[in-house]
Amino acid sequence: MHIQVNGESQELPDDLSLEDLVHRLSLQPVRIAIELNRSVARRSEWATTILKEGDRIEIVHFVGGGSVPSALADGSSASRGFSVAPSAYADGTDFVFQSDSV
């Protein structure tokens, strides 16, 4: 079957799950988020989500760096943050990762 992974065409065996794809690409599951056809794929469903011909997958990797200044109660400041890559789809539209906490 043919699918798109981060904008690149990939030929993969049929009946491959998202979890299988993660292992095949030698990725660390705890450091990535996956979007399947522009919907976030829940990690708990990766093993049972079977890829289909034409699927579009975006995989973002959490990497160190980036910071958001944060004022502490005592008036001092600290930096907390994270970065994700890529920041856009292959077609140029923005990918937005939202988190309730920084």
N, C-alpha and C positions, 0 to 999 in steps of 0.2 A: 504494500500500500504506500501511497505518497501522502506526506503531511508536510506542513511548514513548522519549523522550530526556530523561533526568533528570526523569522523572515527568510530562512534558508530551507530549500526543498530537501527533504530526507526520504529515502526509500527504506521502509521498515517491514518486518514480517507482520502478517495479519494477526489479530487477537493479542496485540501488545497492550498492556495496561499502562497507565501513567507511571505507576510504581516501577514497572519493567523498564520504561524509558529512562527514568531517573538513574537506575542501576546501569543501564546500557551506556549512558553518557558519563558515568563515574562521578555523579554529583552527590554532595552531602545533603540529604533530605532536610536536615534541620536548618540549613542556610539558604534555602530557596523558597520561592512562592511560584505557583504555576497558575497560569490563566489558560483555559481551554475555550477557544472560540469566543473570546472577550468576556468570559465569566470566570471568576476566581474558582479554582478547583480546591475543594476542601481536602486537606492532607488525609483525613480519615477515610476518604473515598478514592484515593489514588489506586489502591489495589483492585478495586472493582470497576473503575472507569476504563473501559476498553476503547482504544483509539479507533477512528474510522477514516476511511479515504477522505482526503481533503481537509482534515482537521487542521486548525491553526493554534499553535501552542506558543506562548510567551513564557519564558522562564526568567525570573529575576533572582539575582544573587545578592544576598545581604553582605556588604563589605564594610570594613572599618573606615572611619573617617567621617567627615561632615560633623558639624556641631551646631547645637542650638543653645545660645546663652540662656541660662536659667538663674534667676535671682533666688537666693536662699533666704529663709526666714531671718537669719542674722545679718542680712545685707550683703554678704559675700556672693560671689557668683561661681557657677560651675558649668561645665559644658557636657551636654549629653547629646547623643545623636546617632544616626545611622544613615547610610546611603544605600540606594539600590541601583542596579544597572540591568538592563537598559532603561532609559527614561522615555522612550517613545517606541511605537510600533514601526515595523518596516515601512508602512505607508506614510509615516510622518506624524500621525495623530498621537497625542500624548497618552502615556500610560500613567495612571494614577494609583498609587498604593496608599491606602488610608490606614491609619492606626489610631486607636484611642489613647495610646500612651507613647511617650517619647523615651 
